[in-house]
Amino acid sequence: MKISFIGGGNMAAALIGGMLKRGYSAAAIQVVELVPPARERLTEQFGVRCAAVADDAVLACDVLVLAVKPQQLRDALAPLAGRLSRQLVLSIAAGVRMVDIARWLGDYRCIVRAMPNTPALVGAGIAGLCADESVDHEQRRTADAVLAAVGQTVWIDDESQMDAVTAVSGSGPAYVFYFIEALQAAGEALGFSPDTARKLAIETFSGATKLAAESNESPTVLRERVTSKGGTTEAALKSLDADKVAAAISRAVAAACVRGKVLGDELGAGG
């Protein structure tokens, strides 16, 4: 399988690194990257071919991964319009809808849209994927394999739900970091050094997440098991409930989802 990337940023580098670890050949991977130092870095780090433009060699691929910033995608696709014939187009450009990608490619519809998240940089990501109806079973498997190189995958039948994927898991790492920041700050306020408070916060979050992932029980049951009646955890949770933290989280995710829809409209407007 030959794979070409349009864009060589952090997520592209994560995918390339993950695929190489899974046995893909560097000779089968190419990258189009406008910035010369970035091309040099990718070639040196991974041994892949890099080009400044999408030449015929780049387009002689089975999968074309769109890995540029959403605001740059239309311009990046303009030179490709009418030049594709059999490639699977896999877009990881946040918020850009398949109908717009298809239009910018000259009504080319063999597209899978994916929303990975930043833990993919350490091989621990989760990506939601949605395919155009023209994508066959084997191409879906191929798209899944690319994203599975850096974490887990879930398939979404209705593309309108991709904004919700973005809100929950795409933006989700920021929510986790926000909570870690707050927990660390609370530790420092109680007298711990920044290093100690940071370690307590991060390792607690990491361990709890690992326990939730490996347990057959729901997070609700796991939470209840930590919460003794009249104990310290109950006091903390009552405070969180009084401040309506769960409702605030729900509103925050909903706000992200709404913003995703607006950005999709803006990115696809005109042209």
C-alpha positions in Angstrom: 0.0 0.0 0.0 1.4 3.4 -1.0 0.4 6.4 1.1 0.9 10.1 0.4 0.4 12.9 2.9 -0.6 16.4 1.9 1.0 18.3 4.9 3.7 17.2 7.1 2.8 18.6 10.5 2.6 16.9 13.9 -0.3 14.6 13.2 1.1 13.5 9.9 4.4 12.8 11.7 2.6 10.8 14.3 0.8 8.7 11.7 4.0 8.1 9.8 5.8 7.1 12.9 3.0 4.8 14.0 2.8 3.1 10.6 6.5 2.5 10.4 6.4 0.9 13.9 3.7 -1.4 12.5 5.9 -2.6 9.7 5.0 -0.2 6.8 7.8 0.6 4.5 9.2 4.1 4.4 9.7 3.7 0.7 5.9 3.5 0.3 5.3 6.8 2.1 5.5 10.3 0.6 4.8 13.7 2.0 4.0 17.0 0.3 5.3 19.8 2.6 5.8 23.4 1.6 8.4 24.3 4.3 11.9 23.2 3.4 13.1 22.6 7.0 10.1 20.5 7.6 10.8 18.4 4.5 14.3 17.8 5.7 13.2 16.9 9.2 10.7 14.3 7.9 13.2 12.7 5.5 15.9 12.6 8.2 13.5 11.2 10.9 11.6 8.7 8.9 13.4 8.2 5.6 10.3 9.1 3.5 10.3 11.0 0.2 9.2 14.6 0.6 8.2 17.0 -2.2 7.2 20.6 -2.4 4.3 19.9 -4.7 2.0 17.0 -5.5 3.8 15.6 -8.5 2.8 12.5 -10.4 4.8 10.3 -8.0 2.9 11.6 -5.0 -0.4 10.9 -6.7 0.6 7.3 -7.6 -0.7 6.2 -4.3 -3.5 4.1 -2.8 -4.3 6.5 0.0 -4.0 10.3 0.0 -4.0 11.7 3.6 -5.1 15.3 3.9 -3.2 16.6 6.9 -3.0 20.4 6.4 -4.7 22.9 8.6 -8.5 23.2 7.8 -8.1 26.9 6.7 -5.5 25.8 4.1 -7.2 22.8 2.7 -9.1 24.4 -0.2 -5.9 25.9 -1.5 -4.0 22.7 -1.0 -6.6 20.7 -3.0 -6.8 23.1 -5.9 -3.9 21.6 -7.8 -5.3 18.1 -7.3 -8.8 18.7 -8.8 -9.4 16.4 -11.7 -6.2 14.4 -11.1 -7.5 11.6 -8.9 -8.9 8.4 -10.2 -8.7 5.5 -7.7 -7.1 6.9 -4.5 -8.9 6.8 -1.2 -8.8 10.3 0.2 -8.5 10.3 4.0 -9.0 13.7 5.6 -7.9 14.5 9.1 -8.6 18.3 8.6 -10.9 19.2 11.5 -14.3 20.5 10.7 -14.2 20.2 6.9 -17.1 18.3 5.5 -16.8 15.6 2.8 -19.2 17.4 0.5 -16.8 20.4 0.4 -13.7 18.2 0.0 -15.4 16.5 -2.9 -16.3 19.8 -4.5 -12.8 21.1 -4.2 -11.4 17.9 -5.8 -13.7 18.3 -8.8 -16.6 16.1 -7.5 -14.3 13.3 -6.4 -16.2 11.4 -3.7 -14.0 8.5 -2.5 -13.5 10.1 0.9 -13.2 9.1 4.5 -13.3 11.9 7.1 -11.5 11.3 10.4 -11.1 13.2 13.7 -8.1 12.0 15.6 -6.9 13.7 18.8 -3.5 14.8 20.1 -2.8 11.7 22.3 -2.1 10.1 18.9 1.3 11.8 19.2 2.2 9.2 21.8 0.3 6.3 20.2 -2.7 6.7 22.5 -5.2 8.5 20.4 -8.9 7.9 19.6 -10.3 8.8 16.1 -13.8 8.9 14.8 -14.2 8.0 11.1 -17.0 8.5 8.7 -17.1 7.4 5.1 -18.8 8.5 1.9 -21.2 5.9 0.6 -18.9 5.4 -2.4 -16.1 4.0 -0.2 -16.0 0.2 -0.2 -15.4 -2.2 2.6 -11.7 -2.7 1.8 -11.1 1.0 1.6 -12.8 1.4 5.0 -10.4 -1.2 6.4 -7.5 0.7 4.9 -8.5 4.0 6.5 -9.0 2.2 9.8 -5.6 0.7 9.6 -3.9 4.1 9.1 -5.6 5.7 12.1 -5.2 2.5 14.2 -1.4 3.0 13.9 -1.7 5.7 16.6 -4.6 4.5 18.8 -8.2 3.3 18.8 -10.9 4.0 16.2 -14.7 4.3 16.1 -16.9 4.5 13.0 -19.7 7.1 12.7 -22.5 6.4 10.3 -23.9 10.0 10.2 -21.4 12.7 9.3 -23.4 15.3 11.2 -22.2 13.5 14.4 -18.6 14.3 13.5 -19.0 17.6 15.2 -19.9 15.7 18.4 -16.9 13.5 18.0 -14.8 16.7 17.7 -16.5 18.1 20.9 -16.0 14.9 23.0 -12.7 13.4 21.9 -11.1 15.9 19.5 -11.2 18.7 22.1 -11.4 16.3 25.0 -7.7 16.2 25.8 -7.9 20.0 26.6 -10.6 19.2 29.1 -8.4 16.6 30.7 -5.4 19.0 30.8 -7.7 21.7 32.3 -8.7 19.3 35.1 -5.0 18.3 35.7 -4.1 22.0 35.9 -6.8 22.6 38.5 -5.8 19.5 40.5 -2.2 20.5 40.5 -3.1 24.1 41.5 -5.2 22.7 44.4 -2.3 20.6 45.5 0.1 23.6 45.5 -2.5 25.6 47.5 -2.4 22.8 50.1 1.4 23.2 50.4 2.9 20.8 47.9 5.8 21.9 45.7 4.8 22.3 42.0 6.7 19.2 41.1 5.0 17.1 43.7 1.6 18.5 43.0 2.1 17.9 39.3 3.1 14.3 39.9 0.2 13.6 42.2 -2.3 15.1 39.7 -1.0 13.4 36.6 -0.4 10.0 38.0 -3.8 10.0 39.7 -5.5 10.9 36.5 -3.4 8.4 34.5 -4.0 5.6 37.0 -7.7 6.2 37.2 -8.1 6.3 33.5 -6.2 3.0 33.2 -8.4 1.4 35.8 -11.6 2.6 34.0 -10.2 1.3 30.7 -9.3 -2.1 32.0 -12.3 -2.6 34.3 -15.6 -4.3 33.3 -17.4 -1.9 35.6 -18.8 1.5 34.7 -17.1 4.8 35.8 -20.2 5.3 38.0 -19.5 2.0 40.0 -15.8 2.8 40.2 -16.6 6.3 41.6 -19.0 4.8 44.1 -16.4 2.4 45.3 -14.0 5.2 46.2 -16.7 7.2 47.9 -17.2 6.1 51.6 -20.2 7.6 53.4 -19.1 10.5 55.5 -15.6 10.4 54.1 -13.2 12.8 52.3 -14.2 11.8 48.8 -17.9 12.3 49.5 -17.2 15.8 50.8 -15.3 16.6 47.6 -18.0 15.2 45.4 -20.8 17.0 47.2 -18.8 20.2 46.6 -18.6 19.4 42.9 -22.3 18.7 42.7 -23.1 21.9 44.5 -21.1 23.8 41.9 -22.9 21.8 39.1 -19.6 20.7 37.6 -21.2 17.8 35.6 -23.7 20.2 34.1 -20.9 22.7 33.3 -19.0 19.9 31.5 -22.1 19.0 29.5 -22.6 22.7 28.5 -18.9 23.0 27.5 -19.1 19.9 25.2 -22.3 21.2 23.7 -20.7 24.6 23.1 -17.8 22.9 21.3 -20.2 20.9 19.2 -22.1 24.1 18.1 -18.8 25.8 17.3 -17.8 22.8 15.2 -21.0 23.2 13.1 -20.3 26.9 12.6 -16.7 26.3 11.6 -17.8 23.7 9.1 -20.2 26.2 7.5 -17.5 28.8 7.4 -14.8 26.5 6.0 -17.1 25.3 3.3 -18.7 28.6 2.3 -18.2 29.7 -1.3 -16.0 28.2 -3.9 
